[in-house]
Amino acid sequence: MMKFNTINFDTNYLMIVSLKNRIMKTLSNVLLVVILTLFCQLDLVAQDDSLNKQIWQSIGGQEKWDSLQFLAFSAKGNTISDQLSNDERKFLFNRTTGACRFDGYKGTDQVTYLFNFKTPGSDKLFIGGNLSADGPELKKSIKNQLFSDLNLLLLPTLIGQKNVQLKSQKESFSAGQKLTIANISSSGPIFGSKIDGLLYIDQNTGEIVRYEYTDKGEKNTYEVSKYKEIGDGISLPSFFNSTSNDQKSCIFSSISSFVQVEQKKFTEL
């Protein structure tokens, strides 16, 4: 009868091998999760970049916008202070220096205010054609009105600000339009206030067609339309219809860009 020598396996060795296999399997799973997460993040970044480009293309391109020096517009509606009348108001400003001219009304008195919205300094306020040394509340109201107007008129360009983020969230269909819904937010003030809202972007044109945000606890919704050519191939939205408050609706009846403007426009009546 043949006898076989039994082989004694080291129990500790088997436990170590088993533990090693479990660790390797766990590390493999973790690595897989990290890789998948990274790919998802890269995909989201690519989607956001594509959305940014689409919005810029819808208004003529970022390069053209960055080269624009002077902008003028006339607006009516969404008057934010009783210091100003509801009549049409006009602004002319230098995007680089911040020099600005306002022409409008306080009651029945014609008002012209020459100031700089980027840096504090000397300014001039004319009421009824006469230079006025008073009017701090009126001056403040005019500046705030400018910022409020620019947050609407320049809405498509705000994505170019360094502290503004645009993140694609989901898709939606409305009135035959395929829309991308994206969150727009800023880490700091843009024209006087932080941004935190939703943009509804037409996937065919790249145009913003709806804007939702909350201001001081009040939700506001704008239907955005009627993009106007303002010069050099640039277009901006001119009609903001508020679906929540008619008084917040704003129409920009005239929008123009200029290469040069006489300096006296910012210093003389």
Kinemage of the C-alpha trace (Angstrom):
@kinemage 1
@onewidth
@group {chain A} dominant
@subgroup {mainchain}
@vectorlist {calphas} color= white
{ca met a 1} P 0.000 0.000 0.000
{ca met a 2} L 1.396 3.390 -1.058
{ca lys a 3} L 1.612 6.275 1.394
{ca phe a 4} L 1.443 9.972 0.423
{ca asn a 5} L 3.126 12.668 2.414
{ca thr a 6} L 0.572 15.268 3.451
{ca ile a 7} L 1.386 18.874 2.697
{ca asn a 8} L 0.685 21.212 5.594
{ca phe a 9} L -0.283 24.720 4.437
{ca asp a 10} L 0.554 27.649 6.655
{ca thr a 11} L -2.764 29.040 7.840
{ca asn a 12} L -1.282 32.492 8.407
{ca tyr a 13} L 0.040 32.560 4.861
{ca leu a 14} L -3.405 31.761 3.454
{ca met a 15} L -4.949 34.545 5.539
{ca ile a 16} L -2.386 37.034 4.247
{ca val a 17} L -3.023 36.021 0.645
{ca ser a 18} L -6.770 36.322 1.154
{ca leu a 19} L -6.395 39.753 2.787
{ca lys a 20} L -4.114 40.905 -0.022
{ca asn a 21} L -6.663 39.832 -2.631
{ca arg a 22} L -9.447 41.696 -0.829
{ca ile a 23} L -7.312 44.834 -0.580
{ca met a 24} L -6.435 44.684 -4.274
{ca lys a 25} L -10.083 44.218 -5.183
{ca thr a 26} L -11.082 47.168 -2.991
{ca leu a 27} L -8.363 49.360 -4.492
{ca ser a 28} L -9.473 48.372 -7.976
{ca asn a 29} L -13.063 49.347 -7.175
{ca val a 30} L -11.956 52.660 -5.665
{ca leu a 31} L -9.775 53.392 -8.694
{ca leu a 32} L -12.677 52.591 -10.999
{ca val a 33} L -14.957 54.981 -9.095
{ca val a 34} L -12.303 57.734 -9.224
{ca ile a 35} L -11.819 57.272 -12.976
{ca leu a 36} L -15.569 57.293 -13.648
{ca thr a 37} L -16.006 60.395 -11.467
{ca leu a 38} L -13.172 62.151 -13.287
{ca phe a 39} L -14.660 61.325 -16.680
{ca cys a 40} L -18.073 62.598 -15.529
{ca gln a 41} L -16.527 65.849 -14.301
{ca leu a 42} L -14.611 66.309 -17.541
{ca asp a 43} L -17.812 65.674 -19.483
{ca leu a 44} L -19.671 68.306 -17.431
{ca val a 45} L -16.849 70.816 -17.967
{ca ala a 46} L -16.974 70.135 -21.711
{ca gln a 47} L -20.757 70.643 -21.703
{ca asp a 48} L -20.411 73.948 -19.816
{ca asp a 49} L -17.673 75.153 -22.203
{ca ser a 50} L -19.844 74.230 -25.178
{ca leu a 51} L -22.779 76.123 -23.668
{ca asn a 52} L -20.604 79.194 -23.072
{ca lys a 53} L -19.459 79.156 -26.697
{ca gln a 54} L -23.033 78.754 -27.922
{ca ile a 55} L -24.217 81.785 -25.937
{ca trp a 56} L -21.300 83.907 -27.168
{ca gln a 57} L -21.951 82.855 -30.773
{ca ser a 58} L -25.612 83.850 -30.429
{ca ile a 59} L -24.641 87.492 -29.824
{ca gly a 60} L -21.761 87.689 -32.307
{ca gly a 61} L -18.760 86.312 -30.410
{ca gln a 62} L -16.707 87.170 -27.351
{ca glu a 63} L -13.862 88.773 -29.288
{ca lys a 64} L -16.188 91.295 -30.901
{ca trp a 65} L -17.790 92.055 -27.560
{ca asp a 66} L -14.423 92.522 -25.817
{ca ser a 67} L -13.376 95.034 -28.466
{ca leu a 68} L -16.483 97.172 -27.947
{ca gln a 69} L -15.634 100.513 -26.301
{ca phe a 70} L -18.749 102.677 -26.021
{ca leu a 71} L -22.356 101.603 -25.526
{ca ala a 72} L -25.531 103.683 -25.525
{ca phe a 73} L -29.089 102.604 -24.831
{ca ser a 74} L -32.573 103.923 -24.127
{ca ala a 75} L -34.805 102.038 -21.712
{ca lys a 76} L -38.249 102.194 -20.202
{ca gly a 77} L -39.776 100.155 -17.404
{ca asn a 78} L -38.299 98.444 -14.348
{ca thr a 79} L -37.736 101.821 -12.687
{ca ile a 80} L -36.254 100.954 -9.308
{ca ser a 81} L -36.668 104.284 -7.478
{ca asp a 82} L -39.338 106.967 -7.138
{ca gln a 83} L -36.496 109.458 -7.530
{ca leu a 84} L -36.802 108.801 -11.262
{ca ser a 85} L -39.871 109.098 -13.466
{ca asn a 86} L -41.192 106.257 -15.586
{ca asp a 87} L -40.274 108.125 -18.780
{ca glu a 88} L -37.635 106.828 -21.135
{ca arg a 89} L -34.085 107.110 -19.803
{ca lys a 90} L -30.798 107.126 -21.698
{ca phe a 91} L -27.320 105.983 -20.754
{ca leu a 92} L -24.035 106.388 -22.620
{ca phe a 93} L -20.894 104.873 -21.116
{ca asn a 94} L -17.306 103.883 -21.731
{ca arg a 95} L -16.850 100.188 -20.890
{ca thr a 96} L -13.135 100.628 -20.217
{ca thr a 97} L -12.990 103.775 -18.093
{ca gly a 98} L -16.501 103.713 -16.577
{ca ala a 99} L -17.300 107.277 -17.694
{ca cys a 100} L -21.080 107.570 -17.988
{ca arg a 101} L -23.810 110.002 -18.989
{ca phe a 102} L -27.448 109.742 -17.901
{ca asp a 103} L -30.333 111.682 -19.435
{ca gly a 104} L -33.790 111.262 -17.969
{ca tyr a 105} L -36.410 112.837 -15.741
{ca lys a 106} L -37.213 113.383 -12.086
{ca gly a 107} L -40.903 114.222 -12.158
{ca thr a 108} L -41.155 116.802 -14.939
{ca asp a 109} L -37.593 118.067 -14.519
{ca gln a 110} L -35.034 116.975 -17.048
{ca val a 111} L -31.972 115.433 -15.409
{ca thr a 112} L -28.451 114.899 -16.743
{ca tyr a 113} L -25.875 113.179 -14.572
{ca leu a 114} L -22.209 112.847 -15.560
{ca phe a 115} L -20.291 110.354 -13.430
{ca asn a 116} L -17.990 107.343 -13.368
{ca phe a 117} L -19.512 104.037 -12.274
{ca lys a 118} L -16.155 102.297 -11.814
{ca thr a 119} L -14.213 104.797 -9.721
{ca pro a 120} L -15.457 107.522 -7.354
{ca gly a 121} L -14.492 111.043 -8.290
{ca ser a 122} L -15.848 114.308 -9.579
{ca asp a 123} L -19.352 114.255 -11.037
{ca lys a 124} L -21.898 116.755 -12.299
{ca leu a 125} L -25.657 116.756 -11.794
{ca phe a 126} L -27.893 119.020 -13.876
{ca ile a 127} L -31.575 119.429 -12.994
{ca gly a 128} L -33.730 121.485 -15.351
{ca gly a 129} L -30.578 122.597 -17.171
{ca asn a 130} L -28.940 124.000 -14.033
{ca leu a 131} L -25.939 122.591 -12.218
{ca ser a 132} L -27.018 121.207 -8.844
{ca ala a 133} L -24.805 120.714 -5.808
{ca asp a 134} L -27.378 118.566 -4.025
{ca gly a 135} L -29.179 115.363 -4.907
{ca pro a 136} L -27.233 112.512 -3.232
{ca glu a 137} L -30.307 110.249 -3.281
{ca leu a 138} L -30.965 111.043 -6.929
{ca lys a 139} L -27.337 110.285 -7.828
{ca lys a 140} L -27.492 106.975 -5.977
{ca ser a 141} L -30.771 106.079 -7.709
{ca ile a 142} L -29.299 106.778 -11.148
{ca lys a 143} L -26.267 104.578 -10.481
{ca asn a 144} L -28.449 101.757 -9.154
{ca gln a 145} L -30.722 102.106 -12.186
{ca leu a 146} L -27.725 101.762 -14.485
{ca phe a 147} L -26.637 98.566 -12.725
{ca ser a 148} L -30.166 97.161 -12.839
{ca asp a 149} L -30.413 97.886 -16.570
{ca leu a 150} L -27.003 96.380 -17.322
{ca asn a 151} L -27.805 93.183 -15.430
{ca leu a 152} L -30.601 92.664 -17.954
{ca leu a 153} L -29.241 94.143 -21.177
{ca leu a 154} L -25.809 92.512 -20.827
{ca leu a 155} L -27.139 89.212 -19.482
{ca pro a 156} L -25.568 87.043 -22.245
{ca thr a 157} L -22.161 88.656 -21.669
{ca leu a 158} L -22.070 88.141 -17.897
{ca ile a 159} L -20.716 84.623 -18.455
{ca gly a 160} L -17.458 86.312 -19.435
{ca gln a 161} L -16.931 87.729 -15.936
{ca lys a 162} L -14.175 85.953 -13.986
{ca asn a 163} L -16.303 85.355 -10.887
{ca val a 164} L -19.353 84.045 -12.784
{ca gln a 165} L -20.049 80.335 -13.197
{ca leu a 166} L -22.441 78.711 -15.652
{ca lys a 167} L -23.403 75.097 -15.003
{ca ser a 168} L -25.653 73.042 -17.264
{ca gln a 169} L -28.383 71.220 -15.317
{ca lys a 170} L -30.973 69.611 -17.559
{ca glu a 171} L -32.937 69.819 -20.793
{ca ser a 172} L -36.542 70.869 -21.304
{ca phe a 173} L -39.089 71.291 -24.088
{ca ser a 174} L -41.322 74.363 -24.199
{ca ala a 175} L -43.494 75.685 -27.032
{ca gly a 176} L -41.597 73.579 -29.565
{ca gln a 177} L -38.207 74.750 -28.304
{ca lys a 178} L -35.535 72.413 -26.979
{ca leu a 179} L -33.971 74.251 -24.060
{ca thr a 180} L -30.918 73.823 -21.885
{ca ile a 181} L -31.484 74.971 -18.311
{ca ala a 182} L -28.319 76.233 -16.637
{ca asn a 183} L -27.511 77.780 -13.282
{ca ile a 184} L -25.685 81.113 -13.382
{ca ser a 185} L -24.069 82.398 -10.209
{ca ser a 186} L -21.345 84.784 -9.116
{ca ser a 187} L -18.980 84.691 -6.158
{ca gly a 188} L -19.098 88.474 -5.898
{ca pro a 189} L -21.172 91.472 -7.004
{ca ile a 190} L -21.784 92.027 -10.716
{ca phe a 191} L -23.004 95.553 -11.360
{ca gly a 192} L -23.805 96.012 -7.691
{ca ser a 193} L -25.328 92.643 -6.771
{ca lys a 194} L -24.590 88.925 -6.777
{ca ile a 195} L -26.111 86.701 -9.442
{ca asp a 196} L -27.900 83.465 -8.639
{ca gly a 197} L -30.530 82.247 -11.095
{ca leu a 198} L -31.477 80.014 -13.984
{ca leu a 199} L -31.005 80.625 -17.696
{ca tyr a 200} L -33.146 78.875 -20.307
{ca ile a 201} L -31.140 78.653 -23.530
{ca asp a 202} L -32.513 77.742 -26.951
{ca gln a 203} L -30.350 74.857 -28.164
{ca asn a 204} L -30.867 75.842 -31.814
{ca thr a 205} L -29.839 79.492 -31.539
{ca gly a 206} L -27.919 79.726 -28.263
{ca glu a 207} L -30.110 82.675 -27.270
{ca ile a 208} L -31.285 83.107 -23.691
{ca val a 209} L -35.092 83.015 -23.804
{ca arg a 210} L -35.916 82.958 -20.100
{ca tyr a 211} L -34.256 84.208 -16.921
{ca glu a 212} L -35.297 83.301 -13.381
{ca tyr a 213} L -33.746 84.676 -10.204
{ca thr a 214} L -34.630 85.668 -6.646
{ca asp a 215} L -34.084 89.209 -5.396
{ca lys a 216} L -34.627 90.048 -1.728
{ca gly a 217} L -36.825 86.988 -1.293
{ca glu a 218} L -38.940 87.773 -4.356
{ca lys a 219} L -38.816 85.402 -7.331
{ca asn a 220} L -38.632 87.125 -10.708
{ca thr a 221} L -39.070 85.552 -14.126
{ca tyr a 222} L -38.293 87.257 -17.414
{ca glu a 223} L -39.169 86.140 -20.904
{ca val a 224} L -36.214 87.375 -22.972
{ca ser a 225} L -36.612 88.196 -26.662
{ca lys a 226} L -36.116 90.596 -29.587
{ca tyr a 227} L -32.340 90.480 -29.960
{ca lys a 228} L -31.119 93.640 -31.696
{ca glu a 229} L -28.057 94.270 -33.840
{ca ile a 230} L -26.102 97.037 -32.082
{ca gly a 231} L -23.172 97.302 -34.500
{ca asp a 232} L -20.084 95.319 -35.552
{ca gly a 233} L -22.108 92.097 -35.676
{ca ile a 234} L -23.067 92.178 -31.975
{ca ser a 235} L -26.658 91.521 -30.848
{ca leu a 236} L -28.230 92.017 -27.424
{ca pro a 237} L -31.710 91.203 -26.058
{ca ser a 238} L -34.019 94.215 -25.982
{ca phe a 239} L -37.255 92.948 -24.426
{ca phe a 240} L -37.573 91.579 -20.901
{ca asn a 241} L -41.152 90.684 -20.118
{ca ser a 242} L -41.706 90.002 -16.423
{ca thr a 243} L -44.262 87.228 -15.912
{ca ser a 244} L -44.431 87.894 -12.175
{ca asn a 245} L -44.619 91.709 -12.003
{ca asp a 246} L -45.537 93.957 -14.947
{ca gln a 247} L -43.690 96.904 -13.398
{ca lys a 248} L -40.425 94.975 -13.680
{ca ser a 249} L -40.780 94.539 -17.452
{ca cys a 250} L -38.170 96.491 -19.375
{ca ile a 251} L -37.877 97.510 -23.032
{ca phe a 252} L -34.620 98.725 -24.549
{ca ser a 253} L -35.926 100.714 -27.504
{ca ser a 254} L -32.482 101.715 -28.744
{ca ile a 255} L -29.071 100.053 -28.314
{ca ser a 256} L -25.944 101.226 -30.133
{ca ser a 257} L -22.196 100.706 -29.953
{ca phe a 258} L -19.568 103.266 -30.947
{ca val a 259} L -15.870 103.235 -31.677
{ca gln a 260} L -15.404 106.865 -30.642
{ca val a 261} L -17.427 109.391 -28.641
{ca glu a 262} L -16.656 113.059 -28.013
{ca gln a 263} L -15.160 113.460 -24.553
{ca lys a 264} L -17.417 116.434 -23.806
{ca lys a 265} L -20.389 114.034 -23.723
{ca phe a 266} L -19.074 112.984 -20.304
{ca thr a 267} L -18.126 116.441 -19.043
{ca glu a 268} L -20.616 118.964 -20.419
{ca leu a 269} L -24.383 119.386 -20.549
